[in-house]
Amino acid sequence: MTKRKPTRTSLSPWQTSFLNDLRTLAAQQPHDLRITGQPTATSDGRVSIGLRLFIAGLPMEEAGLPLKDEEDFVVILSGDSLQAPMVEVEHDRFVGHPHVLQGRRLCLYLDPSREWDPVGGTTAFLNRLWQWLTDASEGRFNASTALYHAVGGVLHQTSGTPTVVVRQFGVGRHVQLGWLETRSSHRLDLVSGGSGEDRMRAPVLTTAAYMPYGAGTTLAELLALLTTQPVGGERPGASSLAEQSAAFLAALAASAARRPHDSPQYFVLAVPNPAGGPDHLLGGRLTPPTANLLRHKVKQHGVAATVVSLSADDVETPIEWCTVSDERPAVTTRRDSGRPVRSFRGKHVYIWGCGGIGSWAAEFIARSGATQITLCDPANITGGLLIRQNYTETDIGSTKADALARRLNAISDGLKVEVVPWLSLDEATRAVTMADVVIDATVSLSVGRLLDALADNPDRRAVLAQIATDARTGCLGIVAVSALGDSVGPSTIDRQVGPVVLGDPRMELYHSLWQEPLEDDELVPTRGCSVPTYHGSAADMAAVAGSLVTFLGNHLRAAQVSGTHLCALPHAHGGPAHRFLPYS
């Protein structure tokens, strides 16, 4: 820990209040709480103060934190109450334990935005510290879920560096060659092979042990930490650690020598977690001057001799750390895991009609993990459609299907998007016999009839659905679903449920879905012979489409049954908000 030099920086109101309360509590409980020394201010506006706690009564477990009867801590306060106080120790007895950062800082608040409430002040902070010590001494912290536990529990990130995306990459117990593929100025993808102008050599080092002190901020610190044996667990021999650093430096030098002058050199560290499981990945880069030094040394001495020729001053250069977006299945749980839309994962979905409802539904299905989406809508995009449809200014003049395909392709690398220019009998037949789901969002009578006719196709394998909103408000949604095993199509299901809804006064909100529009229910968007359309905003369309996609997802993941879902947004002024009417 770096010693903080006292300054004459004045205390903020928050720091003054916290320290006054701390002194009052120490005076009230002198046996349990003691202040050691005077507050020390730093040039960055923080204030630290020593604290001694009597904790002899805490229960101790063998796997817990090794605590003495009295423990000294350093409390660090920022200039305002927005940041939670920090706590450090000035020894290494806690290194390697979960929620101990870089061996010395206690991770009191895993999620400060939810766990730190400044209203509680000093008392709440001390209670939190006491609870943390209690949990730690009893070994309640799970090392396998501790954030970044393998690398000292801290995020390694330098402002201005690109993000390294990792999805599929096998790591071994040695230095191996990886490639970084440039996707944009702010994104690099780690891949296992290949070459080309858009790919850079990047050695991948699987370290011999975990790194409880972190990976440092300079090349010298990193090399030292690579050769530092961690506390506890299996310890690799000193010779193997030295060989590891030498092999890593040699791989860096060899890779840098193959890159242009004044270009940085990237690398990846795969750090084992002491709790087991997948390695933790760090992405780093050497700045151009450091990479140039390696290139010069290699040119002078060769790769092997370069490692020996490097002096202490040569490696006292900064490392820039890149954010790693680790998307490997073994370490990542999707945020929509368990939600109904996950039923679209791996599915091939046809969407006919890419307007107000269809364009938003397509995006939600793309984000859910569908592997293929086929779009059909030959209509052109005009500026007025941007009010509520899922398009942008640059799409004006393009067909809806083509523009939506470009958007969906930008969402997921694992998605294949196909555009069908026109809907024909042959294309519709192909859809119901090859896809997993066919969604009709056209609000077209002829398309509905066509889908009905194909519902009893003996080779049908797709769930069929029609989705729409109402003309009057754009706040209602309807999805008619024809499940596999039923020979009726969505339009038939819709016609069957219409009289039921119209005959039920409790369902008055939804009557307009089966009634002819009244005057002013629809709007004429432009002068002249403009086709009337329905009311609605982008917020309405996205909300209705999201609800309908969710209802359809439930049909895909559960025992399938045909029927009709009706739903209403909260500002639709009526109810019920949702009703499902099974087909009979």
C-alpha positions as CSV (number, residue, x, y, z in Angstrom):
1,M,0.0,0.0,0.0
2,T,1.3,3.4,-0.9
3,K,1.7,5.8,2.1
4,R,-0.5,8.9,1.8
5,K,1.3,12.1,2.4
6,P,-0.6,14.6,4.6
7,T,-1.7,17.8,3.0
8,R,-3.6,20.9,4.1
9,T,-6.6,20.1,2.0
10,S,-9.7,21.2,3.9
11,L,-12.3,18.6,4.7
12,S,-15.6,18.5,2.9
13,P,-18.9,18.8,4.9
14,W,-19.5,15.0,4.3
15,Q,-16.0,14.1,5.6
16,T,-16.4,16.4,8.6
17,S,-19.7,14.9,9.5
18,F,-18.5,11.3,9.0
19,L,-15.4,11.8,11.2
20,N,-17.3,13.6,13.9
21,D,-19.8,10.8,14.1
22,L,-16.9,8.3,14.2
23,R,-15.3,10.1,17.1
24,T,-18.6,10.1,19.0
25,L,-19.1,6.4,18.5
26,A,-15.5,5.7,19.5
27,A,-16.0,7.7,22.7
28,Q,-19.2,5.7,23.5
29,Q,-17.6,2.3,22.8
30,P,-13.9,2.6,23.7
31,H,-13.5,-1.1,24.2
32,D,-14.8,-2.1,20.7
33,L,-13.8,0.9,18.5
34,R,-10.7,3.0,18.6
35,I,-9.4,5.7,16.3
36,T,-5.7,5.4,15.6
37,G,-3.9,8.6,14.4
38,Q,-5.2,11.8,12.8
39,P,-7.1,12.1,9.5
40,T,-4.8,12.2,6.5
41,A,-5.9,14.2,3.4
42,T,-4.6,13.5,-0.1
43,S,-4.3,15.7,-3.2
44,D,-7.2,13.9,-4.8
45,G,-9.6,15.1,-2.1
46,R,-9.8,11.9,-0.2
47,V,-9.3,11.5,3.6
48,S,-8.1,8.4,5.4
49,I,-8.2,7.6,9.1
50,G,-7.0,4.6,11.1
51,L,-9.5,2.4,12.9
52,R,-9.0,-0.5,15.4
53,L,-11.8,-3.0,16.1
54,F,-12.0,-5.5,18.9
55,I,-13.5,-8.6,17.2
56,A,-12.5,-11.4,19.6
57,G,-16.1,-12.6,19.8
58,L,-16.6,-13.3,16.1
59,P,-17.1,-17.0,15.2
60,M,-14.1,-18.4,13.3
61,E,-14.1,-21.2,10.7
62,E,-11.1,-23.0,9.3
63,A,-11.8,-21.7,5.7
64,G,-12.6,-18.2,6.9
65,L,-10.6,-15.0,7.1
66,P,-7.7,-15.3,9.7
67,L,-8.6,-12.6,12.1
68,K,-6.9,-11.6,15.3
69,D,-8.7,-10.4,18.5
70,E,-8.0,-6.8,17.4
71,E,-7.6,-5.7,13.8
72,D,-6.5,-2.4,12.3
73,F,-8.1,-0.9,9.3
74,V,-7.8,2.3,7.2
75,V,-11.0,4.0,6.2
76,I,-10.9,6.1,3.1
77,L,-13.5,8.8,2.4
78,S,-14.2,10.6,-0.9
79,G,-15.2,14.2,-0.9
80,D,-19.0,13.5,-1.0
81,S,-21.4,10.9,0.1
82,L,-22.1,9.6,-3.5
83,Q,-19.2,7.1,-3.1
84,A,-19.2,4.6,-0.3
85,P,-16.3,4.6,2.2
86,M,-13.5,2.2,1.4
87,V,-11.6,0.0,3.9
88,E,-8.0,-1.3,3.5
89,V,-5.5,-3.2,5.6
90,E,-1.8,-2.7,5.7
91,H,-0.7,-6.4,5.7
92,D,-1.0,-9.4,3.5
93,R,-2.7,-11.9,5.8
94,F,-6.0,-11.6,3.8
95,V,-4.6,-12.0,0.3
96,G,-6.3,-14.6,-1.8
97,H,-9.6,-14.6,0.2
98,P,-12.8,-13.8,-1.7
99,H,-13.9,-10.1,-1.7
100,V,-10.4,-9.0,-0.7
101,L,-9.2,-6.7,-3.6
102,Q,-5.5,-6.9,-4.5
103,G,-4.7,-8.4,-1.2
104,R,-5.6,-5.3,0.9
105,R,-8.9,-3.7,0.1
106,L,-12.1,-5.1,1.6
107,C,-15.0,-5.3,-0.9
108,L,-17.7,-4.2,1.5
109,Y,-20.2,-3.2,-1.3
110,L,-20.5,-5.6,-4.2
111,D,-23.1,-3.3,-5.8
112,P,-22.7,0.2,-4.2
113,S,-25.6,1.7,-6.1
114,R,-28.0,-0.6,-4.3
115,E,-26.1,-1.4,-1.1
116,W,-24.7,2.0,0.0
117,D,-27.2,4.5,1.4
118,P,-25.5,7.7,2.7
119,V,-28.5,8.4,4.9
120,G,-27.3,5.7,7.3
121,G,-24.0,7.5,7.7
122,T,-21.2,6.3,9.9
123,T,-23.3,3.8,11.9
124,A,-24.5,2.0,8.8
125,F,-21.0,1.8,7.5
126,L,-19.6,0.3,10.7
127,N,-22.5,-2.2,10.8
128,R,-21.6,-3.2,7.2
129,L,-18.0,-3.6,8.1
130,W,-18.9,-5.8,11.1
131,Q,-21.2,-7.9,9.0
132,W,-18.5,-8.3,6.3
133,L,-16.0,-9.5,8.9
134,T,-18.5,-11.9,10.3
135,D,-19.3,-13.4,6.9
136,A,-15.6,-13.6,6.0
137,S,-14.5,-15.2,9.3
138,E,-17.1,-17.9,8.9
139,G,-16.1,-18.5,5.3
140,R,-19.5,-17.6,3.8
141,F,-18.1,-15.9,0.7
142,N,-18.1,-18.0,-2.4
143,A,-14.8,-17.7,-4.3
144,S,-16.4,-19.0,-7.5
145,T,-18.8,-16.0,-7.7
146,A,-16.4,-13.3,-6.4
147,L,-16.0,-10.8,-9.2
148,Y,-12.5,-11.0,-10.9
149,H,-11.3,-13.1,-8.0
150,A,-8.5,-14.6,-10.2
151,V,-6.9,-11.2,-10.8
152,G,-7.1,-9.5,-7.4
153,G,-10.8,-8.7,-7.6
154,V,-10.3,-5.5,-9.7
155,L,-11.3,-4.5,-13.2
156,H,-8.3,-4.0,-15.4
157,Q,-9.3,-1.2,-17.9
158,T,-7.6,1.8,-19.4
159,S,-9.6,4.6,-20.9
160,G,-9.5,4.8,-24.6
161,T,-8.7,1.2,-25.3
162,P,-10.9,-1.0,-27.5
163,T,-13.0,-3.9,-26.1
164,V,-11.8,-7.4,-26.9
165,V,-14.7,-9.8,-27.6
166,V,-14.2,-13.5,-26.8
167,R,-16.9,-16.0,-27.8
168,Q,-15.1,-19.3,-28.6
169,F,-11.5,-19.7,-27.8
170,G,-9.7,-22.7,-26.3
171,V,-6.9,-21.9,-23.8
172,G,-4.1,-24.2,-22.8
173,R,-1.5,-24.3,-20.1
174,H,1.2,-22.6,-22.2
175,V,1.8,-19.6,-24.5
176,Q,-0.1,-19.9,-27.7
177,L,-0.8,-17.7,-30.7
178,G,-4.2,-15.9,-31.0
179,W,-5.4,-13.4,-33.5
180,L,-7.4,-10.2,-33.0
181,E,-9.7,-9.3,-35.8
182,T,-10.6,-5.6,-36.1
183,R,-14.3,-5.1,-36.2
184,S,-14.3,-1.3,-35.5
185,S,-12.1,1.4,-33.9
186,H,-13.5,0.3,-30.5
187,R,-13.8,-3.5,-31.0
188,L,-11.4,-6.4,-31.5
189,D,-12.5,-10.1,-31.7
190,L,-10.2,-12.8,-30.4
191,V,-10.1,-15.7,-32.9
192,S,-8.0,-18.8,-33.0
193,G,-6.5,-18.6,-36.5
194,G,-6.2,-16.8,-39.8
195,S,-4.4,-13.9,-41.2
196,G,-5.1,-10.7,-43.2
197,E,-4.9,-7.0,-42.9
198,D,-7.7,-6.8,-40.4
199,R,-6.1,-9.4,-38.0
200,M,-3.2,-8.9,-35.6
201,R,-1.1,-11.5,-33.8
202,A,-1.7,-11.6,-30.1
203,P,0.0,-14.1,-27.8
204,V,-2.3,-15.8,-25.3
205,L,-0.6,-16.7,-22.0
206,T,-2.3,-19.1,-19.6
207,T,-0.6,-18.2,-16.3
208,A,0.7,-20.9,-14.0
209,A,-1.4,-19.6,-11.1
210,Y,-4.0,-17.0,-10.1
211,M,-2.9,-13.4,-9.5
212,P,-4.4,-12.2,-6.2
213,Y,-2.5,-8.9,-6.3
214,G,-3.8,-8.1,-9.9
215,A,-1.7,-7.8,-13.0
216,G,-0.1,-4.4,-12.4
217,T,0.1,-1.3,-14.5
218,T,3.5,-1.7,-16.1
219,L,5.3,-4.5,-18.0
220,A,7.8,-4.8,-15.1
221,E,5.0,-5.2,-12.5
222,L,3.2,-7.8,-14.7
223,L,6.4,-9.8,-15.1
224,A,7.0,-9.6,-11.3
225,L,3.5,-10.7,-10.5
226,L,3.7,-13.5,-13.0
227,T,6.6,-14.8,-11.0
228,T,5.0,-14.2,-7.6
229,Q,3.7,-17.4,-6.0
230,P,0.2,-16.8,-4.7
231,V,-0.7,-17.5,-1.0
232,G,-2.3,-20.9,-0.5
233,G,-3.2,-23.6,-3.0
234,E,-0.8,-25.4,-5.3
235,R,2.4,-23.4,-6.0
236,P,4.3,-23.8,-9.2
237,G,8.1,-24.0,-8.9
238,A,10.2,-20.9,-9.3
239,S,11.9,-22.3,-12.4
240,S,8.5,-22.9,-14.1
241,L,7.5,-19.3,-13.2
242,A,10.7,-17.9,-14.7
243,E,10.2,-19.9,-17.8
244,Q,6.7,-18.7,-18.1
245,S,7.8,-15.0,-18.1
246,A,10.5,-15.7,-20.6
247,A,8.2,-17.5,-22.9
248,F,5.6,-14.7,-22.6
249,L,8.2,-12.0,-23.4
250,A,9.5,-14.0,-26.4
251,A,6.0,-14.4,-27.8
252,L,5.4,-10.6,-27.4
253,A,8.7,-9.8,-29.1
254,A,8.0,-12.3,-32.0
255,S,4.5,-10.9,-32.5
256,A,5.6,-7.2,-32.3
257,A,8.4,-7.9,-34.9
258,R,5.7,-9.0,-37.4
259,R,3.6,-5.8,-36.9
260,P,4.3,-2.4,-38.5
261,H,6.5,0.2,-36.8
262,D,4.6,2.5,-34.4
263,S,1.7,0.0,-34.0
264,P,0.8,-1.3,-30.5
265,Q,1.2,-5.0,-29.5
266,Y,-1.8,-6.8,-27.9
267,F,-1.8,-9.8,-25.7
268,V,-4.3,-11.9,-23.7
269,L,-3.9,-13.4,-20.2
270,A,-5.9,-16.4,-19.2
271,V,-5.7,-16.6,-15.4
272,P,-6.9,-19.7,-13.5
273,N,-9.5,-19.1,-10.8
274,P,-8.5,-20.6,-7.4
275,A,-12.1,-21.9,-7.1
276,G,-11.9,-23.7,-10.4
277,G,-13.9,-23.3,-13.5
278,P,-13.0,-21.3,-16.7
279,D,-10.0,-19.1,-16.7
280,H,-10.5,-15.3,-16.3
281,L,-9.4,-13.4,-19.4
282,L,-7.5,-10.1,-19.4
283,G,-6.7,-8.2,-22.6
284,G,-3.7,-5.9,-22.6
285,R,-1.5,-3.9,-25.0
286,L,1.9,-2.5,-25.1
287,T,2.1,1.1,-26.3
288,P,3.8,1.8,-29.7
289,P,7.1,3.0,-28.1
290,T,7.4,-0.3,-26.1
291,A,6.4,-2.4,-29.1
292,N,9.0,-0.5,-31.2
293,L,11.7,-1.3,-28.6
294,L,10.9,-5.0,-28.9
295,R,11.1,-4.7,-32.7
296,H,14.4,-3.0,-32.5
297,K,15.8,-5.7,-30.1
298,V,14.6,-8.5,-32.3
299,K,16.2,-7.0,-35.3
300,Q,19.5,-6.6,-33.4
301,H,19.6,-9.9,-31.5
302,G,16.8,-12.2,-32.6
303,V,13.8,-13.3,-30.6
304,A,15.5,-15.6,-28.1
305,A,18.3,-13.1,-27.2
306,T,15.8,-10.2,-26.9
307,V,14.4,-11.5,-23.6
308,V,17.9,-11.6,-22.1
309,S,18.9,-8.2,-23.5
310,L,15.9,-6.3,-21.9
311,S,17.0,-4.2,-19.0
312,A,14.9,-3.1,-15.9
313,D,14.4,0.3,-17.6
314,D,13.2,-1.3,-20.8
315,V,10.2,-2.9,-19.0
316,E,9.3,0.1,-16.8
317,T,6.7,1.0,-19.4
318,P,2.9,1.2,-19.0
319,I,0.5,-1.5,-19.9
320,E,-2.9,-0.4,-21.3
321,W,-5.7,-2.8,-20.3
322,C,-8.6,-3.5,-22.6
323,T,-12.1,-4.3,-21.4
324,V,-12.8,-8.0,-22.2
325,S,-16.4,-8.9,-23.3
326,D,-16.2,-12.5,-22.3
327,E,-19.1,-14.2,-24.0
328,R,-18.0,-17.8,-23.8
329,P,-21.0,-20.0,-22.9
330,A,-19.1,-21.4,-19.9
331,V,-18.9,-18.0,-18.2
332,T,-21.9,-16.1,-19.5
333,T,-25.6,-16.4,-18.6
334,R,-27.9,-14.5,-21.0
335,R,-29.9,-11.7,-19.4
336,D,-33.1,-13.1,-20.9
337,S,-32.5,-16.6,-19.6
338,G,-35.8,-18.2,-18.5
339,R,-37.9,-15.5,-20.2
340,P,-40.5,-16.6,-22.8
341,V,-38.7,-15.0,-25.7
342,R,-35.9,-17.5,-25.2
343,S,-38.1,-20.0,-27.0
344,F,-37.1,-18.4,-30.2
345,R,-33.4,-19.4,-29.6
346,G,-32.1,-21.4,-32.5
347,K,-35.3,-21.0,-34.5
348,H,-36.0,-20.1,-38.1
349,V,-38.7,-17.4,-38.2
350,Y,-40.6,-16.0,-41.2
351,I,-42.0,-12.5,-40.8
352,W,-44.5,-11.3,-43.4
353,G,-45.0,-7.6,-43.1
354,C,-42.3,-5.3,-41.6
355,G,-44.4,-2.3,-40.6
356,G,-45.3,-0.9,-37.2
357,I,-45.8,-4.2,-35.4
358,G,-43.7,-6.5,-37.7
359,S,-40.5,-4.4,-37.6
360,W,-40.3,-4.3,-33.8
361,A,-41.3,-7.9,-33.5
362,A,-38.4,-8.9,-35.8
363,E,-35.9,-7.0,-33.7
364,F,-37.1,-8.6,-30.4
365,I,-36.9,-12.1,-32.0
366,A,-33.4,-11.3,-33.4
367,R,-32.2,-10.3,-29.9
368,S,-33.7,-13.5,-28.4
369,G,-31.3,-15.8,-30.2
370,A,-33.1,-16.9,-33.4
371,T,-30.6,-18.2,-35.9
372,Q,-32.5,-17.3,-39.1
373,I,-35.1,-14.8,-39.9
374,T,-36.7,-14.5,-43.3
375,L,-38.4,-11.1,-44.1
376,C,-41.0,-10.2,-46.7
377,D,-42.2,-6.7,-47.3
378,P,-41.6,-5.0,-50.7
379,A,-43.0,-1.6,-49.6
380,N,-40.7,1.4,-49.6
381,I,-39.8,3.5,-46.5
382,T,-40.9,7.1,-46.4
383,G,-40.1,9.7,-43.8
384,G,-43.5,9.6,-42.1
385,L,-43.0,5.9,-41.2
386,L,-40.1,6.8,-38.8
387,I,-42.6,8.1,-36.3
388,R,-43.5,4.5,-35.2
389,Q,-41.7,1.9,-37.3
390,N,-38.2,0.5,-36.6
391,Y,-36.3,2.5,-39.2
392,T,-33.9,5.5,-39.4
393,E,-33.4,8.4,-41.8
394,T,-30.8,6.5,-43.8
395,D,-33.4,3.8,-44.6
396,I,-35.7,6.2,-46.5
397,G,-36.1,5.0,-50.1
398,S,-35.1,1.4,-49.3
399,T,-37.6,-1.4,-49.1
400,K,-38.7,-2.3,-45.5
401,A,-37.4,-5.8,-45.8
402,D,-34.0,-4.8,-47.0
403,A,-33.6,-2.0,-44.4
404,L,-34.8,-4.3,-41.6
405,A,-32.4,-7.0,-42.7
406,R,-29.5,-4.6,-42.4
407,R,-30.5,-3.7,-38.9
408,L,-31.0,-7.3,-37.8
409,N,-27.7,-8.3,-39.2
410,A,-26.0,-5.6,-37.1
411,I,-27.6,-7.0,-33.9
412,S,-26.1,-10.5,-33.9
413,D,-23.2,-12.2,-35.7
414,G,-25.0,-15.6,-35.1
415,L,-28.1,-14.5,-37.1
416,K,-28.7,-15.2,-40.8
417,V,-31.3,-12.8,-42.3
418,E,-32.9,-13.6,-45.7
419,V,-35.1,-11.3,-47.7
420,V,-37.9,-12.6,-50.0
421,P,-39.0,-9.9,-52.4
422,W,-42.5,-11.2,-53.0
423,L,-44.9,-13.5,-51.2
424,S,-46.1,-16.3,-53.5
425,L,-47.8,-19.6,-53.0
426,D,-44.5,-21.4,-53.5
427,E,-42.7,-19.2,-51.0
428,A,-45.6,-19.5,-48.4
429,T,-45.5,-23.3,-48.8
430,R,-41.7,-23.3,-48.3
431,A,-42.2,-21.2,-45.1
432,V,-44.7,-23.5,-43.4
433,T,-42.8,-26.6,-44.2
434,M,-39.3,-25.4,-43.5
435,A,-39.4,-22.7,-40.8
436,D,-40.2,-23.1,-37.1
437,V,-42.5,-20.1,-36.9
438,V,-44.4,-18.1,-39.5
439,I,-45.7,-14.6,-38.4
440,D,-48.2,-12.7,-40.5
441,A,-48.0,-9.0,-39.6
442,T,-49.5,-7.8,-42.9
443,V,-53.1,-7.3,-41.9
444,S,-53.9,-8.5,-45.4
445,L,-57.1,-10.6,-46.0
446,S,-55.5,-12.5,-48.9
447,V,-52.4,-13.3,-46.9
448,G,-54.5,-14.5,-44.1
449,R,-56.5,-16.8,-46.4
450,L,-53.3,-18.2,-47.9
451,L,-52.0,-19.0,-44.4
452,D,-55.3,-20.7,-43.6
453,A,-55.1,-22.8,-46.7
454,L,-51.6,-24.0,-45.7
455,A,-52.4,-24.8,-42.1
456,D,-53.4,-28.4,-42.9
457,N,-50.4,-29.1,-45.1
458,P,-49.2,-32.6,-44.1
459,D,-45.6,-31.4,-44.2
460,R,-46.2,-28.4,-42.0
461,R,-43.6,-27.9,-39.3
462,A,-44.2,-24.2,-38.4
463,V,-46.3,-22.6,-35.7
464,L,-48.5,-20.1,-37.4
465,A,-49.4,-16.7,-36.0
466,Q,-51.1,-13.4,-37.0
467,I,-50.2,-10.2,-35.1
468,A,-51.9,-6.8,-35.2
469,T,-52.9,-3.7,-33.3
470,D,-56.1,-1.6,-33.4
471,A,-56.7,1.3,-35.7
472,R,-58.2,3.7,-33.1
473,T,-55.4,3.9,-30.6
474,G,-52.5,1.5,-31.5
475,C,-52.6,0.5,-27.8
476,L,-54.2,-2.9,-28.2
477,G,-52.6,-6.1,-29.4
478,I,-53.9,-9.4,-30.8
479,V,-52.0,-12.6,-31.7
480,A,-53.9,-15.6,-33.1
481,V,-51.8,-18.8,-32.8
482,S,-52.3,-22.0,-34.8
483,A,-50.2,-24.7,-33.0
484,L,-48.8,-27.7,-34.6
485,G,-51.3,-30.5,-34.7
486,D,-54.2,-28.2,-35.5
487,S,-55.4,-27.9,-39.1
488,V,-56.9,-24.4,-38.7
489,G,-55.1,-21.2,-39.6
490,P,-54.8,-18.0,-37.6
491,S,-57.5,-16.2,-39.6
492,T,-60.0,-19.0,-38.9
493,I,-59.1,-18.8,-35.2
494,D,-59.6,-15.0,-35.3
495,R,-63.0,-15.3,-36.9
496,Q,-64.1,-17.8,-34.3
497,V,-63.1,-15.7,-31.3
498,G,-64.5,-12.4,-32.7
499,P,-68.2,-13.1,-31.9
500,V,-67.2,-14.4,-28.4
501,V,-65.4,-11.1,-27.6
502,L,-68.2,-8.9,-29.2
503,G,-70.8,-10.7,-27.1
504,D,-69.0,-10.1,-23.9
505,P,-69.5,-6.6,-22.4
506,R,-66.5,-7.2,-20.1
507,M,-64.4,-7.3,-23.2
508,E,-65.7,-4.0,-24.6
509,L,-62.1,-2.6,-24.8
510,Y,-61.3,-5.1,-27.6
511,H,-64.5,-4.8,-29.6
512,S,-62.9,-2.4,-32.1
513,L,-60.6,-5.2,-33.3
514,W,-63.6,-6.8,-35.0
515,Q,-65.6,-3.7,-35.9
516,E,-65.3,-1.5,-38.9
517,P,-63.4,1.7,-38.1
518,L,-65.5,4.7,-37.3
519,E,-64.9,8.1,-38.6
520,D,-61.6,9.5,-37.2
521,D,-60.5,6.1,-36.0
522,E,-58.0,6.1,-38.8
523,L,-55.9,8.9,-40.2
524,V,-54.8,9.9,-43.7
525,P,-51.1,10.7,-43.3
526,T,-50.7,12.8,-46.5
527,R,-52.9,14.8,-48.9
528,G,-54.3,13.1,-51.9
529,C,-55.2,9.5,-52.4
530,S,-53.4,8.3,-49.3
531,V,-54.2,4.9,-47.8
532,P,-55.8,5.4,-44.3
533,T,-53.7,4.0,-41.5
534,Y,-54.0,3.6,-37.8
535,H,-52.9,5.8,-34.9
536,G,-49.9,4.9,-32.8
537,S,-46.4,6.0,-31.7
538,A,-43.1,4.1,-31.7
539,A,-43.5,3.6,-28.0
540,D,-47.0,2.1,-28.5
541,M,-45.8,-0.2,-31.3
542,A,-42.7,-1.4,-29.5
543,A,-44.7,-2.2,-26.4
544,V,-47.5,-4.0,-28.2
545,A,-45.0,-6.0,-30.4
546,G,-43.0,-6.9,-27.3
547,S,-46.1,-8.3,-25.5
548,L,-47.2,-10.2,-28.6
549,V,-43.7,-11.8,-29.1
550,T,-43.7,-12.8,-25.4
551,F,-47.1,-14.5,-25.7
552,L,-46.0,-16.3,-28.8
553,G,-42.8,-17.4,-27.1
554,N,-44.9,-19.1,-24.4
555,H,-46.6,-21.2,-27.1
556,L,-43.2,-22.3,-28.3
557,R,-41.8,-23.4,-24.9
558,A,-44.9,-25.0,-23.3
559,A,-47.5,-27.6,-24.3
560,Q,-48.9,-26.0,-27.5
561,V,-52.5,-25.0,-27.8
562,S,-54.1,-22.8,-30.4
563,G,-55.9,-19.6,-29.5
564,T,-56.0,-15.9,-29.3
565,H,-54.2,-13.5,-27.0
566,L,-55.6,-10.0,-26.4
567,C,-53.6,-7.4,-24.6
568,A,-53.8,-3.7,-23.8
569,L,-51.2,-1.1,-22.8
570,P,-51.7,0.6,-19.4
571,H,-53.0,3.9,-21.1
572,A,-55.6,2.0,-23.1
573,H,-58.3,3.1,-20.6
574,G,-59.9,-0.2,-19.9
575,G,-59.3,-3.9,-19.3
576,P,-58.6,-6.7,-18.9
577,A,-55.0,-6.1,-19.6
578,H,-54.6,-9.6,-21.0
579,R,-56.9,-12.4,-21.9
580,F,-56.2,-15.7,-23.7
581,L,-59.1,-17.4,-25.5
582,P,-58.3,-21.0,-26.5
583,Y,-59.5,-22.2,-29.8
584,S,-62.3,-24.8,-29.7
